[in-house]
Amino acid sequence: MGSLCAPMQFYRKFCPGFTYEPPRPHEQVLKLMSECDIFVLPSLIEGRALVQLEALGVGLPLIISTNTGGDDLVTGPEFTGFQVAPRAPEQIAEKIEWFMGRRSGLDEIKENCRRRAASISWANYRSRLHQLLME
């Protein structure tokens, strides 16, 4: 989903079944996310991508690269997903297959994701920061 980096023919050449979702208002992005099973963000360079929290919030397990700023969001495959190395499409494919093999347990994983997202708040951040400073 989002803006294309190359002409559509490029994507169709390598993946004939590629589905392109154009940019849209935020509410519609969340609706589309809620219709998916997992969220993949293979960023090469990223700060703290807010979209990861949004994905968790609608119950999507994450497959993210170690460059997404989401180290604390991924708490294990049975809970919120995986981190993979940047520029490692084979690792991404392996993790997608992992989720495909566990479709019967996906509802529980999705609920874990929602709980993890709910635990991330400014209040919790301030509390944790205060605790660290006091130590």
Phi and psi in radians as a Rosetta constraint file:
Dihedral C 1 N 2 CA 2 C 2 CIRCULARHARMONIC 2.098 0.35
Dihedral N 2 CA 2 C 2 N 3 CIRCULARHARMONIC -2.803 0.35
Dihedral C 2 N 3 CA 3 C 3 CIRCULARHARMONIC -1.412 0.35
Dihedral N 3 CA 3 C 3 N 4 CIRCULARHARMONIC 2.451 0.35
Dihedral C 3 N 4 CA 4 C 4 CIRCULARHARMONIC -1.354 0.35
Dihedral N 4 CA 4 C 4 N 5 CIRCULARHARMONIC 2.518 0.35
Dihedral C 4 N 5 CA 5 C 5 CIRCULARHARMONIC -1.670 0.35
Dihedral N 5 CA 5 C 5 N 6 CIRCULARHARMONIC -0.236 0.35
Dihedral C 5 N 6 CA 6 C 6 CIRCULARHARMONIC -2.500 0.35
Dihedral N 6 CA 6 C 6 N 7 CIRCULARHARMONIC 2.885 0.35
Dihedral C 6 N 7 CA 7 C 7 CIRCULARHARMONIC -1.070 0.35
Dihedral N 7 CA 7 C 7 N 8 CIRCULARHARMONIC 2.637 0.35
Dihedral C 7 N 8 CA 8 C 8 CIRCULARHARMONIC -0.935 0.35
Dihedral N 8 CA 8 C 8 N 9 CIRCULARHARMONIC -0.612 0.35
Dihedral C 8 N 9 CA 9 C 9 CIRCULARHARMONIC -1.009 0.35
Dihedral N 9 CA 9 C 9 N 10 CIRCULARHARMONIC -0.602 0.35
Dihedral C 9 N 10 CA 10 C 10 CIRCULARHARMONIC -1.032 0.35
Dihedral N 10 CA 10 C 10 N 11 CIRCULARHARMONIC -0.840 0.35
Dihedral C 10 N 11 CA 11 C 11 CIRCULARHARMONIC -1.183 0.35
Dihedral N 11 CA 11 C 11 N 12 CIRCULARHARMONIC -0.729 0.35
Dihedral C 11 N 12 CA 12 C 12 CIRCULARHARMONIC -1.127 0.35
Dihedral N 12 CA 12 C 12 N 13 CIRCULARHARMONIC -0.570 0.35
Dihedral C 12 N 13 CA 13 C 13 CIRCULARHARMONIC -1.093 0.35
Dihedral N 13 CA 13 C 13 N 14 CIRCULARHARMONIC -0.755 0.35
Dihedral C 13 N 14 CA 14 C 14 CIRCULARHARMONIC -1.600 0.35
Dihedral N 14 CA 14 C 14 N 15 CIRCULARHARMONIC -0.382 0.35
Dihedral C 14 N 15 CA 15 C 15 CIRCULARHARMONIC -2.567 0.35
Dihedral N 15 CA 15 C 15 N 16 CIRCULARHARMONIC 1.516 0.35
Dihedral C 15 N 16 CA 16 C 16 CIRCULARHARMONIC -0.965 0.35
Dihedral N 16 CA 16 C 16 N 17 CIRCULARHARMONIC -0.503 0.35
Dihedral C 16 N 17 CA 17 C 17 CIRCULARHARMONIC -1.572 0.35
Dihedral N 17 CA 17 C 17 N 18 CIRCULARHARMONIC 0.208 0.35
Dihedral C 17 N 18 CA 18 C 18 CIRCULARHARMONIC -0.988 0.35
Dihedral N 18 CA 18 C 18 N 19 CIRCULARHARMONIC 2.280 0.35
Dihedral C 18 N 19 CA 19 C 19 CIRCULARHARMONIC -1.915 0.35
Dihedral N 19 CA 19 C 19 N 20 CIRCULARHARMONIC 2.148 0.35
Dihedral C 19 N 20 CA 20 C 20 CIRCULARHARMONIC -1.769 0.35
Dihedral N 20 CA 20 C 20 N 21 CIRCULARHARMONIC 2.235 0.35
Dihedral C 20 N 21 CA 21 C 21 CIRCULARHARMONIC -1.984 0.35
Dihedral N 21 CA 21 C 21 N 22 CIRCULARHARMONIC 2.023 0.35
Dihedral C 21 N 22 CA 22 C 22 CIRCULARHARMONIC -1.260 0.35
Dihedral N 22 CA 22 C 22 N 23 CIRCULARHARMONIC 2.844 0.35
Dihedral C 22 N 23 CA 23 C 23 CIRCULARHARMONIC -0.999 0.35
Dihedral N 23 CA 23 C 23 N 24 CIRCULARHARMONIC 2.668 0.35
Dihedral C 23 N 24 CA 24 C 24 CIRCULARHARMONIC -2.763 0.35
Dihedral N 24 CA 24 C 24 N 25 CIRCULARHARMONIC 2.955 0.35
Dihedral C 24 N 25 CA 25 C 25 CIRCULARHARMONIC -1.039 0.35
Dihedral N 25 CA 25 C 25 N 26 CIRCULARHARMONIC 2.671 0.35
Dihedral C 25 N 26 CA 26 C 26 CIRCULARHARMONIC -0.918 0.35
Dihedral N 26 CA 26 C 26 N 27 CIRCULARHARMONIC -0.795 0.35
Dihedral C 26 N 27 CA 27 C 27 CIRCULARHARMONIC -1.007 0.35
Dihedral N 27 CA 27 C 27 N 28 CIRCULARHARMONIC -0.680 0.35
Dihedral C 27 N 28 CA 28 C 28 CIRCULARHARMONIC -1.291 0.35
Dihedral N 28 CA 28 C 28 N 29 CIRCULARHARMONIC -0.504 0.35
Dihedral C 28 N 29 CA 29 C 29 CIRCULARHARMONIC -1.118 0.35
Dihedral N 29 CA 29 C 29 N 30 CIRCULARHARMONIC -0.819 0.35
Dihedral C 29 N 30 CA 30 C 30 CIRCULARHARMONIC -1.103 0.35
Dihedral N 30 CA 30 C 30 N 31 CIRCULARHARMONIC -0.647 0.35
Dihedral C 30 N 31 CA 31 C 31 CIRCULARHARMONIC -1.106 0.35
Dihedral N 31 CA 31 C 31 N 32 CIRCULARHARMONIC -0.796 0.35
Dihedral C 31 N 32 CA 32 C 32 CIRCULARHARMONIC -1.074 0.35
Dihedral N 32 CA 32 C 32 N 33 CIRCULARHARMONIC -0.774 0.35
Dihedral C 32 N 33 CA 33 C 33 CIRCULARHARMONIC -1.011 0.35
Dihedral N 33 CA 33 C 33 N 34 CIRCULARHARMONIC -0.719 0.35
Dihedral C 33 N 34 CA 34 C 34 CIRCULARHARMONIC -1.160 0.35
Dihedral N 34 CA 34 C 34 N 35 CIRCULARHARMONIC -0.258 0.35
Dihedral C 34 N 35 CA 35 C 35 CIRCULARHARMONIC -1.614 0.35
Dihedral N 35 CA 35 C 35 N 36 CIRCULARHARMONIC -0.027 0.35
Dihedral C 35 N 36 CA 36 C 36 CIRCULARHARMONIC -1.752 0.35
Dihedral N 36 CA 36 C 36 N 37 CIRCULARHARMONIC 3.007 0.35
Dihedral C 36 N 37 CA 37 C 37 CIRCULARHARMONIC -1.840 0.35
Dihedral N 37 CA 37 C 37 N 38 CIRCULARHARMONIC -0.602 0.35
Dihedral C 37 N 38 CA 38 C 38 CIRCULARHARMONIC -2.491 0.35
Dihedral N 38 CA 38 C 38 N 39 CIRCULARHARMONIC 2.861 0.35
Dihedral C 38 N 39 CA 39 C 39 CIRCULARHARMONIC -2.150 0.35
Dihedral N 39 CA 39 C 39 N 40 CIRCULARHARMONIC 2.233 0.35
Dihedral C 39 N 40 CA 40 C 40 CIRCULARHARMONIC -2.049 0.35
Dihedral N 40 CA 40 C 40 N 41 CIRCULARHARMONIC 2.205 0.35
Dihedral C 40 N 41 CA 41 C 41 CIRCULARHARMONIC -2.309 0.35
Dihedral N 41 CA 41 C 41 N 42 CIRCULARHARMONIC 1.637 0.35
Dihedral C 41 N 42 CA 42 C 42 CIRCULARHARMONIC -1.628 0.35
Dihedral N 42 CA 42 C 42 N 43 CIRCULARHARMONIC 0.753 0.35
Dihedral C 42 N 43 CA 43 C 43 CIRCULARHARMONIC -1.013 0.35
Dihedral N 43 CA 43 C 43 N 44 CIRCULARHARMONIC 2.538 0.35
Dihedral C 43 N 44 CA 44 C 44 CIRCULARHARMONIC -1.554 0.35
Dihedral N 44 CA 44 C 44 N 45 CIRCULARHARMONIC -0.671 0.35
Dihedral C 44 N 45 CA 45 C 45 CIRCULARHARMONIC -2.434 0.35
Dihedral N 45 CA 45 C 45 N 46 CIRCULARHARMONIC 2.209 0.35
Dihedral C 45 N 46 CA 46 C 46 CIRCULARHARMONIC -2.716 0.35
Dihedral N 46 CA 46 C 46 N 47 CIRCULARHARMONIC 2.697 0.35
Dihedral C 46 N 47 CA 47 C 47 CIRCULARHARMONIC -1.521 0.35
Dihedral N 47 CA 47 C 47 N 48 CIRCULARHARMONIC -1.886 0.35
Dihedral C 47 N 48 CA 48 C 48 CIRCULARHARMONIC -2.085 0.35
Dihedral N 48 CA 48 C 48 N 49 CIRCULARHARMONIC 1.679 0.35
Dihedral C 48 N 49 CA 49 C 49 CIRCULARHARMONIC -1.193 0.35
Dihedral N 49 CA 49 C 49 N 50 CIRCULARHARMONIC 1.949 0.35
Dihedral C 49 N 50 CA 50 C 50 CIRCULARHARMONIC -1.009 0.35
Dihedral N 50 CA 50 C 50 N 51 CIRCULARHARMONIC -0.532 0.35
Dihedral C 50 N 51 CA 51 C 51 CIRCULARHARMONIC -1.034 0.35
Dihedral N 51 CA 51 C 51 N 52 CIRCULARHARMONIC -0.456 0.35
Dihedral C 51 N 52 CA 52 C 52 CIRCULARHARMONIC -1.126 0.35
Dihedral N 52 CA 52 C 52 N 53 CIRCULARHARMONIC -0.781 0.35
Dihedral C 52 N 53 CA 53 C 53 CIRCULARHARMONIC -1.153 0.35
Dihedral N 53 CA 53 C 53 N 54 CIRCULARHARMONIC -0.665 0.35
Dihedral C 53 N 54 CA 54 C 54 CIRCULARHARMONIC -1.102 0.35
Dihedral N 54 CA 54 C 54 N 55 CIRCULARHARMONIC -0.723 0.35
Dihedral C 54 N 55 CA 55 C 55 CIRCULARHARMONIC -1.096 0.35
Dihedral N 55 CA 55 C 55 N 56 CIRCULARHARMONIC -0.817 0.35
Dihedral C 55 N 56 CA 56 C 56 CIRCULARHARMONIC -1.025 0.35
Dihedral N 56 CA 56 C 56 N 57 CIRCULARHARMONIC -0.712 0.35
Dihedral C 56 N 57 CA 57 C 57 CIRCULARHARMONIC -1.070 0.35
Dihedral N 57 CA 57 C 57 N 58 CIRCULARHARMONIC -0.534 0.35
Dihedral C 57 N 58 CA 58 C 58 CIRCULARHARMONIC -1.666 0.35
Dihedral N 58 CA 58 C 58 N 59 CIRCULARHARMONIC 0.126 0.35
Dihedral C 58 N 59 CA 59 C 59 CIRCULARHARMONIC 1.600 0.35
Dihedral N 59 CA 59 C 59 N 60 CIRCULARHARMONIC 0.360 0.35
Dihedral C 59 N 60 CA 60 C 60 CIRCULARHARMONIC -1.645 0.35
Dihedral N 60 CA 60 C 60 N 61 CIRCULARHARMONIC 2.150 0.35
Dihedral C 60 N 61 CA 61 C 61 CIRCULARHARMONIC -1.118 0.35
Dihedral N 61 CA 61 C 61 N 62 CIRCULARHARMONIC 2.625 0.35
Dihedral C 61 N 62 CA 62 C 62 CIRCULARHARMONIC -1.792 0.35
Dihedral N 62 CA 62 C 62 N 63 CIRCULARHARMONIC 2.497 0.35
Dihedral C 62 N 63 CA 63 C 63 CIRCULARHARMONIC -2.181 0.35
Dihedral N 63 CA 63 C 63 N 64 CIRCULARHARMONIC 1.821 0.35
Dihedral C 63 N 64 CA 64 C 64 CIRCULARHARMONIC -2.234 0.35
Dihedral N 64 CA 64 C 64 N 65 CIRCULARHARMONIC 2.634 0.35
Dihedral C 64 N 65 CA 65 C 65 CIRCULARHARMONIC -1.367 0.35
Dihedral N 65 CA 65 C 65 N 66 CIRCULARHARMONIC 2.827 0.35
Dihedral C 65 N 66 CA 66 C 66 CIRCULARHARMONIC -1.198 0.35
Dihedral N 66 CA 66 C 66 N 67 CIRCULARHARMONIC -0.067 0.35
Dihedral C 66 N 67 CA 67 C 67 CIRCULARHARMONIC -1.761 0.35
Dihedral N 67 CA 67 C 67 N 68 CIRCULARHARMONIC 0.287 0.35
Dihedral C 67 N 68 CA 68 C 68 CIRCULARHARMONIC -1.692 0.35
Dihedral N 68 CA 68 C 68 N 69 CIRCULARHARMONIC -0.087 0.35
Dihedral C 68 N 69 CA 69 C 69 CIRCULARHARMONIC 1.294 0.35
Dihedral N 69 CA 69 C 69 N 70 CIRCULARHARMONIC 0.348 0.35
Dihedral C 69 N 70 CA 70 C 70 CIRCULARHARMONIC -1.986 0.35
Dihedral N 70 CA 70 C 70 N 71 CIRCULARHARMONIC 0.447 0.35
Dihedral C 70 N 71 CA 71 C 71 CIRCULARHARMONIC -0.899 0.35
Dihedral N 71 CA 71 C 71 N 72 CIRCULARHARMONIC -0.718 0.35
Dihedral C 71 N 72 CA 72 C 72 CIRCULARHARMONIC -1.365 0.35
Dihedral N 72 CA 72 C 72 N 73 CIRCULARHARMONIC -0.172 0.35
Dihedral C 72 N 73 CA 73 C 73 CIRCULARHARMONIC -1.479 0.35
Dihedral N 73 CA 73 C 73 N 74 CIRCULARHARMONIC -0.496 0.35
Dihedral C 73 N 74 CA 74 C 74 CIRCULARHARMONIC -1.628 0.35
Dihedral N 74 CA 74 C 74 N 75 CIRCULARHARMONIC 1.943 0.35
Dihedral C 74 N 75 CA 75 C 75 CIRCULARHARMONIC -1.966 0.35
Dihedral N 75 CA 75 C 75 N 76 CIRCULARHARMONIC 0.323 0.35
Dihedral C 75 N 76 CA 76 C 76 CIRCULARHARMONIC 2.139 0.35
Dihedral N 76 CA 76 C 76 N 77 CIRCULARHARMONIC 2.672 0.35
Dihedral C 76 N 77 CA 77 C 77 CIRCULARHARMONIC -1.040 0.35
Dihedral N 77 CA 77 C 77 N 78 CIRCULARHARMONIC -0.669 0.35
Dihedral C 77 N 78 CA 78 C 78 CIRCULARHARMONIC -1.342 0.35
Dihedral N 78 CA 78 C 78 N 79 CIRCULARHARMONIC -0.149 0.35
Dihedral C 78 N 79 CA 79 C 79 CIRCULARHARMONIC -1.938 0.35
Dihedral N 79 CA 79 C 79 N 80 CIRCULARHARMONIC -1.164 0.35
Dihedral C 79 N 80 CA 80 C 80 CIRCULARHARMONIC -2.308 0.35
Dihedral N 80 CA 80 C 80 N 81 CIRCULARHARMONIC -0.025 0.35
Dihedral C 80 N 81 CA 81 C 81 CIRCULARHARMONIC 2.243 0.35
Dihedral N 81 CA 81 C 81 N 82 CIRCULARHARMONIC -2.703 0.35
Dihedral C 81 N 82 CA 82 C 82 CIRCULARHARMONIC -2.315 0.35
Dihedral N 82 CA 82 C 82 N 83 CIRCULARHARMONIC 2.695 0.35
Dihedral C 82 N 83 CA 83 C 83 CIRCULARHARMONIC -1.913 0.35
Dihedral N 83 CA 83 C 83 N 84 CIRCULARHARMONIC 2.504 0.35
Dihedral C 83 N 84 CA 84 C 84 CIRCULARHARMONIC -2.250 0.35
Dihedral N 84 CA 84 C 84 N 85 CIRCULARHARMONIC 2.850 0.35
Dihedral C 84 N 85 CA 85 C 85 CIRCULARHARMONIC -1.230 0.35
Dihedral N 85 CA 85 C 85 N 86 CIRCULARHARMONIC 2.622 0.35
Dihedral C 85 N 86 CA 86 C 86 CIRCULARHARMONIC -1.128 0.35
Dihedral N 86 CA 86 C 86 N 87 CIRCULARHARMONIC 2.609 0.35
Dihedral C 86 N 87 CA 87 C 87 CIRCULARHARMONIC 1.009 0.35
Dihedral N 87 CA 87 C 87 N 88 CIRCULARHARMONIC 0.730 0.35
Dihedral C 87 N 88 CA 88 C 88 CIRCULARHARMONIC -2.279 0.35
Dihedral N 88 CA 88 C 88 N 89 CIRCULARHARMONIC 1.200 0.35
Dihedral C 88 N 89 CA 89 C 89 CIRCULARHARMONIC -1.051 0.35
Dihedral N 89 CA 89 C 89 N 90 CIRCULARHARMONIC -0.499 0.35
Dihedral C 89 N 90 CA 90 C 90 CIRCULARHARMONIC -1.156 0.35
Dihedral N 90 CA 90 C 90 N 91 CIRCULARHARMONIC -0.595 0.35
Dihedral C 90 N 91 CA 91 C 91 CIRCULARHARMONIC -1.210 0.35
Dihedral N 91 CA 91 C 91 N 92 CIRCULARHARMONIC -0.681 0.35
Dihedral C 91 N 92 CA 92 C 92 CIRCULARHARMONIC -1.084 0.35
Dihedral N 92 CA 92 C 92 N 93 CIRCULARHARMONIC -0.815 0.35
Dihedral C 92 N 93 CA 93 C 93 CIRCULARHARMONIC -1.049 0.35
Dihedral N 93 CA 93 C 93 N 94 CIRCULARHARMONIC -0.721 0.35
Dihedral C 93 N 94 CA 94 C 94 CIRCULARHARMONIC -1.070 0.35
Dihedral N 94 CA 94 C 94 N 95 CIRCULARHARMONIC -0.723 0.35
Dihedral C 94 N 95 CA 95 C 95 CIRCULARHARMONIC -1.259 0.35
Dihedral N 95 CA 95 C 95 N 96 CIRCULARHARMONIC -0.632 0.35
Dihedral C 95 N 96 CA 96 C 96 CIRCULARHARMONIC -1.080 0.35
Dihedral N 96 CA 96 C 96 N 97 CIRCULARHARMONIC -0.770 0.35
Dihedral C 96 N 97 CA 97 C 97 CIRCULARHARMONIC -1.084 0.35
Dihedral N 97 CA 97 C 97 N 98 CIRCULARHARMONIC -0.647 0.35
Dihedral C 97 N 98 CA 98 C 98 CIRCULARHARMONIC -0.996 0.35
Dihedral N 98 CA 98 C 98 N 99 CIRCULARHARMONIC -0.836 0.35
Dihedral C 98 N 99 CA 99 C 99 CIRCULARHARMONIC -1.155 0.35
Dihedral N 99 CA 99 C 99 N 100 CIRCULARHARMONIC -0.672 0.35
Dihedral C 99 N 100 CA 100 C 100 CIRCULARHARMONIC -1.065 0.35
Dihedral N 100 CA 100 C 100 N 101 CIRCULARHARMONIC -0.589 0.35
Dihedral C 100 N 101 CA 101 C 101 CIRCULARHARMONIC -1.357 0.35
Dihedral N 101 CA 101 C 101 N 102 CIRCULARHARMONIC -0.104 0.35
Dihedral C 101 N 102 CA 102 C 102 CIRCULARHARMONIC -2.200 0.35
Dihedral N 102 CA 102 C 102 N 103 CIRCULARHARMONIC 0.581 0.35
Dihedral C 102 N 103 CA 103 C 103 CIRCULARHARMONIC -1.001 0.35
Dihedral N 103 CA 103 C 103 N 104 CIRCULARHARMONIC -0.578 0.35
Dihedral C 103 N 104 CA 104 C 104 CIRCULARHARMONIC -1.185 0.35
Dihedral N 104 CA 104 C 104 N 105 CIRCULARHARMONIC -0.422 0.35
Dihedral C 104 N 105 CA 105 C 105 CIRCULARHARMONIC -1.767 0.35
Dihedral N 105 CA 105 C 105 N 106 CIRCULARHARMONIC 0.112 0.35
Dihedral C 105 N 106 CA 106 C 106 CIRCULARHARMONIC -1.151 0.35
Dihedral N 106 CA 106 C 106 N 107 CIRCULARHARMONIC -0.599 0.35
Dihedral C 106 N 107 CA 107 C 107 CIRCULARHARMONIC -1.050 0.35
Dihedral N 107 CA 107 C 107 N 108 CIRCULARHARMONIC -0.709 0.35
Dihedral C 107 N 108 CA 108 C 108 CIRCULARHARMONIC -1.166 0.35
Dihedral N 108 CA 108 C 108 N 109 CIRCULARHARMONIC -0.733 0.35
Dihedral C 108 N 109 CA 109 C 109 CIRCULARHARMONIC -1.100 0.35
Dihedral N 109 CA 109 C 109 N 110 CIRCULARHARMONIC -0.726 0.35
Dihedral C 109 N 110 CA 110 C 110 CIRCULARHARMONIC -1.075 0.35
Dihedral N 110 CA 110 C 110 N 111 CIRCULARHARMONIC -0.690 0.35
Dihedral C 110 N 111 CA 111 C 111 CIRCULARHARMONIC -1.155 0.35
Dihedral N 111 CA 111 C 111 N 112 CIRCULARHARMONIC -0.670 0.35
Dihedral C 111 N 112 CA 112 C 112 CIRCULARHARMONIC -1.023 0.35
Dihedral N 112 CA 112 C 112 N 113 CIRCULARHARMONIC -0.704 0.35
Dihedral C 112 N 113 CA 113 C 113 CIRCULARHARMONIC -1.110 0.35
Dihedral N 113 CA 113 C 113 N 114 CIRCULARHARMONIC -0.782 0.35
Dihedral C 113 N 114 CA 114 C 114 CIRCULARHARMONIC -1.065 0.35
Dihedral N 114 CA 114 C 114 N 115 CIRCULARHARMONIC -0.739 0.35
Dihedral C 114 N 115 CA 115 C 115 CIRCULARHARMONIC -1.125 0.35
Dihedral N 115 CA 115 C 115 N 116 CIRCULARHARMONIC -0.713 0.35
Dihedral C 115 N 116 CA 116 C 116 CIRCULARHARMONIC -1.100 0.35
Dihedral N 116 CA 116 C 116 N 117 CIRCULARHARMONIC -0.767 0.35
Dihedral C 116 N 117 CA 117 C 117 CIRCULARHARMONIC -1.082 0.35
Dihedral N 117 CA 117 C 117 N 118 CIRCULARHARMONIC -0.711 0.35
Dihedral C 117 N 118 CA 118 C 118 CIRCULARHARMONIC -1.165 0.35
Dihedral N 118 CA 118 C 118 N 119 CIRCULARHARMONIC -0.437 0.35
Dihedral C 118 N 119 CA 119 C 119 CIRCULARHARMONIC -1.402 0.35
Dihedral N 119 CA 119 C 119 N 120 CIRCULARHARMONIC -0.176 0.35
Dihedral C 119 N 120 CA 120 C 120 CIRCULARHARMONIC -1.711 0.35
Dihedral N 120 CA 120 C 120 N 121 CIRCULARHARMONIC 1.895 0.35
Dihedral C 120 N 121 CA 121 C 121 CIRCULARHARMONIC -2.517 0.35
Dihedral N 121 CA 121 C 121 N 122 CIRCULARHARMONIC 2.863 0.35
Dihedral C 121 N 122 CA 122 C 122 CIRCULARHARMONIC -1.104 0.35
Dihedral N 122 CA 122 C 122 N 123 CIRCULARHARMONIC -0.643 0.35
Dihedral C 122 N 123 CA 123 C 123 CIRCULARHARMONIC -1.084 0.35
Dihedral N 123 CA 123 C 123 N 124 CIRCULARHARMONIC -0.788 0.35
Dihedral C 123 N 124 CA 124 C 124 CIRCULARHARMONIC -1.138 0.35
Dihedral N 124 CA 124 C 124 N 125 CIRCULARHARMONIC -0.683 0.35
Dihedral C 124 N 125 CA 125 C 125 CIRCULARHARMONIC -1.064 0.35
Dihedral N 125 CA 125 C 125 N 126 CIRCULARHARMONIC -0.844 0.35
Dihedral C 125 N 126 CA 126 C 126 CIRCULARHARMONIC -1.068 0.35
Dihedral N 126 CA 126 C 126 N 127 CIRCULARHARMONIC -0.749 0.35
Dihedral C 126 N 127 CA 127 C 127 CIRCULARHARMONIC -1.076 0.35
Dihedral N 127 CA 127 C 127 N 128 CIRCULARHARMONIC -0.801 0.35
Dihedral C 127 N 128 CA 128 C 128 CIRCULARHARMONIC -1.146 0.35
Dihedral N 128 CA 128 C 128 N 129 CIRCULARHARMONIC -0.724 0.35
Dihedral C 128 N 129 CA 129 C 129 CIRCULARHARMONIC -1.094 0.35
Dihedral N 129 CA 129 C 129 N 130 CIRCULARHARMONIC -0.780 0.35
Dihedral C 129 N 130 CA 130 C 130 CIRCULARHARMONIC -1.032 0.35
Dihedral N 130 CA 130 C 130 N 131 CIRCULARHARMONIC -0.777 0.35
Dihedral C 130 N 131 CA 131 C 131 CIRCULARHARMONIC -1.062 0.35
Dihedral N 131 CA 131 C 131 N 132 CIRCULARHARMONIC -0.772 0.35
Dihedral C 131 N 132 CA 132 C 132 CIRCULARHARMONIC -1.126 0.35
Dihedral N 132 CA 132 C 132 N 133 CIRCULARHARMONIC -0.699 0.35
Dihedral C 132 N 133 CA 133 C 133 CIRCULARHARMONIC -1.173 0.35
Dihedral N 133 CA 133 C 133 N 134 CIRCULARHARMONIC -0.627 0.35
Dihedral C 133 N 134 CA 134 C 134 CIRCULARHARMONIC -1.218 0.35
Dihedral N 134 CA 134 C 134 N 135 CIRCULARHARMONIC -0.535 0.35
